[in-house]
Each structure stands twice: as C-alpha cells, then as structure tokens.
Amino acid sequence: MAFLNASDTISGQEGRAFATIGTQTVEMFYVKTLEATVEKQKAEVKTLGRRGVQHKATGWSGSGSMTIFYMTSRFRQMMLDYMHTGVDQYFDIVVTNEDPSSSIGAQRIMLKGVNLDSVIMASLDTESDALEEEVSFTFEDVLIEQSFTEPTKRTL
C-alpha cells in the first residue's frame, strides 16, 4: 500500500510572490496570505422529459484576496491615481510554491490582469503588534508557468 510522505506537503512559508506593475517588477515580501480562486458561472437548463435542472458552464470569474503587512504605499498610490485620474491600473502577480524538503518541486502560477477592488487608505490599531490590511482583487487570466511533479510514493 502506497502512502504520502509528510515531507512532500508544501509549507505555506516556502513561497514567493512578485508583482509586475507597469515596467517594474517588485518582490511582494510583505504578503502574509494570498489566495486566488476561479469560479465557474453556470446557467440552469431545463429540458423536456427531465424533472431535474441541469447545469451548463457559461463562463468564469477570477477573484482573490491577500493579507499584507501594512508597510507598502504602492497599492494606496495606485488607488489614489485612479481616484484622481480615472485611469485604472492592471498588473500581474507570479506566485511560486517551492518547499525544498518536498520531492514535488515548484509550482509557479501567474495571475494576469490583476485589478484591486479595495485598499485601506489609513490605519491605526493600538491592539496590533503588526498592522495588516486585507486587499481584495479580481484577475482576468491565469497561466501555469511551472507545475508540481508527482510525489515520491512510499510503500509499507
């Protein structure tokens, strides 16, 4: 019987994220958590001879959120630029998961056309050891630049 080596699971701390905003690529070392999800849009379809409702995929929507340490003004400036000029900015984020103790290698995902939904413009919190902020976003496309490999299986 084969089983998964615990060492092949991926530590959430063993990752990196980079944003390409305009012509500048910046490491997003201030990210605490990041999650991007694709959700299918479906239509209900009723057909003759069937009482149940069927579903047909009609599209998709990409959205996400990240919790970041409150230590960069970049996103506030992007929102301020939009507020004052009406020109919105889209950018790409590349997220790499790579745990050196795992046999599955690295996975690198590019979120294309990331667009911010909301940004905290100012924050104070006397109860916080380190200020954080939640940033929600949408994205227009996804590329898998590198995939994990199959884990090494152990047998009894």
C-alpha positions, 0 to 999 in steps of 0.5 A: 500500500502506497502512502504520502510522505509528510515531507512532500506537503508544501509549507505555506512559508516556502513561497514567493510572490512578485508583482509586475506593475507597469515596467517594474517588477517588485518582490511582494515580501510583505504578503502574509496570505494570498489566495486566488480562486476561479469560479465557474458561472453556470446557467440552469437548463431545463429540458423536456422529459427531465424533472431535474435542472441541469447545469451548463458552464457559461463562463468564469470569474477570477477573484482573490484576496491577500493579507499584507503587512501594512508597510507598502504605499504602492497599492494606496498610490495606485488607488489614489491615481485612479481616484484622481485620474480615472485611469485604472491600473492592471498588473500581474502577480507570479506566485511560486510554491517551492518547499525544498524538503518536498520531492514535488518541486515548484509550482509557479502560477501567474495571475494576469490582469490583476485589478484591486477592488479595495485598499485601506487608505489609513490605519491605526490599531493600538491592539496590533503588534503588526498592522495588516490590511486585507486587499481584495482583487479580481484577475482576468487570466491565469497561466501555469508557468511551472507545475508540481511533479508527482510525489515520491510514493512510499510503500509499507 
